[in-house]
Amino acid sequence: MSATSFQRRETGLSLVEMMVALAVSAVVMAGAVTLLVNQQRAFQSGAADRGMQETARAALQEITGNLRMAGFGVDPPLVFDFGFADNIPMLQAPRISGTNVRVNPGYGGCANPVSCRDSATGPDEIVFYSRDPAFGHAIQAVGGTSSISMAGPLNVPLYAGQVLQAMCYGGSMLWAYVTVGAYVAPSQAPTIAVPLANGSGLDFPFQNQTLSDGCFGAGNAWVFKVDRYRYYVDAFDQNGNSLGWGYQSPNRPYLMLDQGLKDQNGVAIRSVIAGDVEDLQFAYEYPAAPITLVGAPPGTAVGTVIPAGAGGIDLAPAAGAPGYGTPTTNPSRLDQHPANIRAVVVSVVVRTANADITVGDQTIPAAGNRPDVAGLRGYRRMLFQTSAALRNMDARAPYYPTYSASNGADQLNVGGG
């Protein structure tokens, strides 16, 4: 072997070979980085999808769970609050000043509650009532129309604004809806004094007068708690200040619950149910009415709000409002009065918690009677929908809990709260 041949073997890679190797390495590295980035994006996308699904699950379970109790222990015409209600037939309540009850003018201070509860350009809200099955105390005395004394102990507080149902178990079988006027702290005392609110701004402003009936002070009356539920969407800044909602708002939207209560300092209590709920829509099913679905296609056109009247929510139908004892064939059972709602369709639009610059679509999908609208850019969104059947709305008689004074010796309910 010559010296020249040996030296050629020791020179190593040529420049061309090195460039080819670097190019191959760069391609391999680029592919690896791209794969890693794609995997990371896929993971983030999957996590975002799971987050939206969990948010929707929490929101829908909260709303539908309480909706299924709507009307329990409450007169059907009073269950859904769409505003002013007059001449409501309460099976066992004396007529007061020519009327039984007025929801005045509708909880939440809406000038026009039907259109306030429904929107074709923004989120809907809903207000309904149901009795708490775990709360019941014997009434020991009635202080006119301004207070009641009930048997203790009281294990949970009563907040100002809480609706109560006073029910007399005597021969006249009366009941009335009244409102707690001030905070009542939990107590182990044998007697609990509960102040009652008076005034035209209450949900049930006239029924305190029913307490003047001697039946309520004769030792055979009970008081129950009636819970109010108002679900709506609001937006907050980083400091927790409510800034109102808007599809283009940079503030984070939340599903909120307002039960009309005030704490011991007089501050309104609002509960956050779920974050990143961007829209909320409700539709109402009337199986026996001319329009069987109100508030969503095909019952109403997309972009059209629910009207107050025979074509939507009819608060004053010609046949009147049905009560507990109204026969199923009565014409009042076949119209659009809120007492005839038998199911509620709930739709929520949930967006990702954080913006993504790679998302260019800003469309919020149509829901209920709201068409597609443009929202804040950079968020992925999902639409979820379910329905809740309202079996309590079909009750033919009020529910009277069976109580006993024997401290459970006879296995009967002795009250809670």
Residue, then its C-alpha position, 0 to 999 in steps of 0.5 A: m500500500s502506498a503512502t498516498s493511499f494511506q493518507r486518503r483514508e485518514t482525511g475523514l468526511s468531505l464537506v459534501e458528506m457533512m452537509v448531507a449529514l447535517a441536512v438529514s439531521a435537521v430534517v429528523m430534528a424538525g420532524a421530531v419537534t413538529l411531532l412534539v408540538n403536534q402532540q402537545r397541541a393534541f394534548q392541550s386540545g383534548a384537555a380543553d375539550r375535557g374541560m368544556q365537557e366537565t363544565a357543561r356537565a356541572a352546569l347541566q346537572e345543577i340546572t336540570g337537577n333542580l328543575r326536576m324538583a320544580g313545583f314540588g309543594v308549590d301551586p303549579p301556576l306559581v312555579f315559573d316566574f314570568g312576571f305579574a300573575d293575578n287571579i291564581p287559583m290556590l286550592q285552599a287559600p282565602r281570596i285577599s282583596g280580590t286576588n290570591v297572589r301577585v308575583n310583582p312584577g317578576y323576580g329580578g326587576c325586569a320591566n317585561p319579564v317574558s322578554c327579559r327571561d328570553s333573548a334572541t341576542g343574548p343568554d336567557e335566564i329562568v326563575f322557578y320555585s320548589r319546596d325543600p323536602a328537608f325543612g319543616h317546623a311546627i308553628q307555635a304562634v303567629g304575630g299578626t302579619s309580621s312574624i311567626s314563631m316556630a319550633g326549634p332547633l334551627n340547624v341552618p340559617l334563614y336568610a332575608g328574602q327566603v320564601l316560606q310556606a305556612m300550612c295549616y293542618g286544621g279543618s280549613m287546610l290553608w296555606a300561604y307564601v310569606t317571606v323572611g324579613a331578616y337573617v335568622a341565625p341557627s339556634q338550639a332554642p326551643t322556639i325560633a322567632v322569624p320576622l316576616a317582610n311586608g311590601s309590594g316589592l315581594d314575590f308574594p306581597f299579599q299572603n301575610q294576611t292569610l296568617s290572621d286565620g286562627c288555624f295557623g295559631a292553633g298548634n296544628a300548622w307547619v312552616f316549610k322552606v320554598d327555594r327560588y332558583r334564578y339561573y343566568v350568565d354574568a361576567f367578572d373581571q380578575n378582581g371579582n367585579s361584575l361587569g355584565w355579560g357581552y359576547q365580545s367582552p374580554n371578561r370571563p363568563y360564569l353561570m350564576l345562581d341567584q336565590g333572592l337571599k341576603d346575608q346577615n349584613g344585607v349583602a345579596i348572595r350570588s353563587v358561581i355554578a360554573g366558569d366559561v359558560e358563554d350562553l344559556q338558552f331555555a325552551y319550554e314544552y307544552p304537550a297539550a297546547p297549540i304550540t308544543l315547543v316555545g323558545a326553540p325551533p321549530g316552535t319559534a323562529v330563530g332570532t325571535v324572542i318568546p312573545a307574551g301571549a297565546g303564541g308564547i308564554d300566556l300569563a292571562p289566558a282566556a280560560g284562566a290558570p289551572g289549579y291543583g283540582t282543575p280537570t285534565t280536560n278543562p280548556s285551561r289545561l290546553d293553553q300556554h300558561p306557565a302552569n302547563i309547562r311539562a318539560v324544559v330544554v336547556s342549552v349551554v355554550v361553553r368555551t375554553a378557559n384560555a384563548d388560543i391564537t391558532v383559533g380563528d373562528q369566533t362563531i358562537p353556535a346557534a342555541g335555542n331561538r338565538p342564531d349564530v353570533a360572533g363572539l370573542r376570537g381565539y376560543r373553541r366552543m361547544l354546544f350542549q343540550t338536554s331536557a328536564a321533565l317536570r313531573n311535579m307540574d302535573a300534580r293533582a293535589p298539594y303534598y302534605p308531609t306527615y309529621s309526628a311529635s313522638n320524636g320518631a318513635d312511630q317512624l314518621n317524619v319529624g321535620g328537618g332544618 
